[in-house]
Amino acid sequence: MNQASGLHRWLKTFSQRHIISNSIKIALVVGTILNLINQGAQLLAWTDISWGSIALNYLIPFSVASYSAVRNQMMIDS
């Protein structure tokens, strides 16, 4: 399998509805917990909020969950 077909297969697997849906759910739960741990006081007071950190606290769990689900699905399919 060449690199382009491997990437195509990975993107096709990633775009499956159940993978994206589950990754979003995981990111919402984990990201919210991380934001409360890291910036709880600032969020409650609406002061000195780091919006970049908030975004990363959701993006990173989404990315990890997606990557893990795609790898798992590709191992099952092969």
N, C-alpha and C positions, 0 to 999 in steps of 0.2 A: 504494500500500500504506500503510495507516495504522500508527501506532506500535504498537498492540496486536498486530496481525497480524505485524509485523516481529519483535517480541519472542517471539511464539509460535513463529515459524519458527526463530528463533535457538535457543530452548530445545529445540525438537524436534531440531534438528541436533546441538546439544550433547549430548543424551542418547543419541546413537547409541553402541552398545557399543564400536566400534573407536576412536572419538574419545576416550572416557573411558579405555579401556585403554591407548592410546598415551600419553596425557597422564600417566597414573599412572606408566608406565615411565620417561618422561622426567623426571618430578619426583623419582622415587626415585634416579636416577643423578645428576642435577644437584644435587638437594638434599643428597645425601650428600657430594658433592665440596665444595659450599659450606660444609657443616657442618665438614668436616675442615679446610678452609682457615681458616675463621673461629674455630673453637673446638676444634681438634684436641687441643691439650694438655689443655684442661679436660675434654674427653670421655674421653680416656684415663685421666685421674686421677680422674674423677667428682667434680670440685670446681668450684664457681662456674659451673655450666652455666646458660645462659640459655635456658629452655624456649620462651619466646616467639620467640626468634631461630631456634631449631630448627624450630618450626612454620612460620615465615615462609619459611625456606629451602626447604621443600617446597611450601608453598602458592603461592608466586610462580611457580616454574617450571611447576606444574600449570596455573595460570591463564593464563600466557602461551602454553603449548602448546595448551591448549583453545581459547583465543580465536583463535589462528592457524589451527588446524585447522577451526574453524567458519567463519571468514571464507573460507578456501580452498574448503571444501565448498560454501558458499553461492554463491561466484563460479562454480564449476563447474556447479551446478544451475540457475543463471539464464540 
